[in-house]
Amino acid sequence: MRYTLFAVILLCLCHITPAFAQNDSTRLDAGVLVLKRGLTQTLTIKGTDLEKMPFTDLGSALGAWMYGAYTNYNTITYVVDGNIVSDVNMYSIYDIEEVVLVQNAAVQANLPGGMQQLALITTKKGGKGKLGLDAAAQGGVVTASDHTSNIYQQYYIRGYGNSRNMSYGLSVDGQRDVLPSMKEAGTHVITPDGLDRLRLNGFFTVRAGDKNTIEVHVGYAPQKKDSAKTFPSYYQPATSMKINGNDHQHNFVPWARWHGEWLPGLSNDLQVGYLSGLEKGTLRNGNIFSATVGDTATYSTGHAHMDHLYIRDRLSYRAHAGGWTIEPSLNFSYEHLNDLGEWIQSTVDDPAGVSGVGSGSGLYSTNESEQWYKTKIYVLTPTVDFGYKNFFDLQGGVLTNISHAPGLSFGRRLYPYATLSLDILHWLKAESCTGLTVFGSYAERDAMTIQDYGLLDLSRGSTLGLLNQFMGGGLDGGSSLGTIGSGIAIASPMPDTRLWTWSMGTRLSLCKDRLVLNYHFERYNGLDLDEMVFPGGGVYYQFIKETGTLHNGSISARVTNGKDFSWQTGINTTVLTHKAPDLFGGYSISSSLGDYNMKHSSWTGGWVNRLGYKDFSLGVDMQYHFSELVPGSSANLVRHNSFLMQELYAGYKLHLAKGRLVDVYVNARNLVQGKSSTLADQYKYYGVGGKLAI
């Protein structure tokens, strides 16, 4: 609490200081560093291009646009409005202005020790006119072959206001998702796996003249997951077993930002963010028999709580000489984490036990475990940016870890990075409508890993999903920087913490982005912390060093953009090779990207299309994964090809009085897919929706 009070007082003091500069739309705020947007290799997706697809995790909607099957919660780290302490799924898609995938090694300063990529999220601020109201809704049937049918629903409303010096708004989004249940003889679904999520987000922005901007944002997202069913007992086929559980999550994320200019050319950017994550859950697994037969039941309860404070300050000075610009800056960040997870498992054994089911002892036993870590992280990043007009940019710096954790070694503390870009054709001829830009970047980073709580969906984890993540794979931050709780041990010492990534790429833009060809190559190494053995009831973990290469190519085009007819299309492919141990604890392991034995290359990506004719619109997104290796029978890896029509919609705009529009549509998700597709999306959605702006 004292850190929160300190942040509030500091922001109040900032409010009475001299005038400051507004945010620069030509820059990309990547958290630890700021990049020039026009000279950074990126891929941009508008939020409106994703609105008509039903989803509960943003990554599932981005697959066809980014890295195909490799676009998931393990591979993408999100920075929302410059705030790295956040959860992207706390925001409705109707709140998101755009998503920018940054293809640059320098952003690894923000990321964990794996092979994650960075996506920058910009949320909507205000709108047109002094007052406005946006509303949207969609719903439909969720089903699958040999499964039941259930209903998906989403409702959204946002009100906002604008004046000369301020803007403000509040949005509310309610979402209900239900997984279809497998139709099995003897199985009765009492409560299908369901998710109820509420998202509240409010913003307030104040501008004083041309040189002062203060933003405040508050987000709160509670959700619950429930499930209950009975099915034939494994031990006694004539009887039944019942499993039921519930899971409650609460994420609270306020953040504030002050951006401005003290003196001509001298600017400062201060941001304070806070995340409080809480999860509570119960799981009951019991064998239900007749009165004369014994009963065993297992009850699991647990909770996990995380507090994460983040303070970042960037002081920079920009000097000009002709077309040249030099901008030294000093970035400082402070993070304070305090995490706790507790798990209690209780077992009841009925006296009338049956051999193979219960001992008949009537014992009641409990097994408790606890994990926590608490740490403070201080990082200093001096950088220098040197550029010429919009043609050339060179930026370099050193990420300096000045943290101290008793009893733990950080190894090296200095991690350099550099990024270079040059628009060759515009350098030679500034007025050319064609651009050819080459990119190169290199970065080293520590093995520090901070894994915030996020809102889970039905495709990730089971009941107590966050707690399982906390007690299992989410130990990287604790093992690297904090205190490991009881029952946890490290089976091997942390290897050399020098991790590196280097990348290169090129972008060819023809006729003012009418046709864009993009290629990105990346070579990296990283760490993954995986479960090893369970001697004596303890949990052991092994650090795994991973190396690999990534090739990503894309072509996007505005085939036509006339008054009546428009067609925009894009196709991309990603090839990833990965080196990691083939066997781990007797099992074939997958990388954090999800593939097995990635020494073998596979191809994944998507093809997206947006067409319009007068007031009609059509969207088609496809996703594929070819030559993938997956476990087959007898634990052998076999080649597999997957194809999926991820989204199909048709819409029409209705014109109302006073220029108001209502956009109505019908949509289908996963309408066509391969018979044995391994892509994450397996369920079909058929629905209708609409959006209104007043």
Secondary structure, 3 states (H helix, E strand, C coil): CHHHHHHHHHHHHHHCCCCCCCCCCCEEECCCCEEEHHHCCEEEEEHHHCCCCCCCCHHHHHCCCCCHHHCCCCCEEEEECCECCCCHHHCCHHHEEEEEEECCHHHHHHCCCCCCEEEEEEECCCCCCCEEEEEEEEEEEEECCCECCEEEEEEEEEEEEECCCEEEEEEEEEEEEECCCECCCCCEEEEEEEEEEEEEEEEEEEECCCCEEEEEEEEEEEEEEEEEEEEECCCCCCCEEEEEEEEEEEEEEEEEEEEEEEECCEEEEEEEEEEEEEEEEEEEEEEECCCCCCCEEEEEEEEEEEEEEEEEEEEEECEEECCEEEEEEEEEEEEEEEEEEEEEEEEEECCCCCCCCCCCCCCEEEEEEEEEEEEEEEEEEEEEEEEECCCEEEEEEEEEECCCCCCCCCCCCEEEEEEEEEEHHHHHCCCCCCEEEEEEEEEEECCCCCCCCCCCCCCCCCCCHHHHHHHCCCCHHHHHHCCCCCCEEECCCCCCCCEEEEEEEEEEEECCCCEEEEEEEEEEEEEEEEECCCHHHCEEEEEEEEEEEEEEEEEEEEEEECCCEEEEEEEEEEEEEEECCCEECCEECECCCCCECCCCCEEEEEEEEEEEECCEEEEEEEEEEEEEEEECHHHCEEEEEEEEEEEEEEEEEEECHHHCEEEEEEEEEEEEECCCCCCCCCCEEEEEEEEEEC
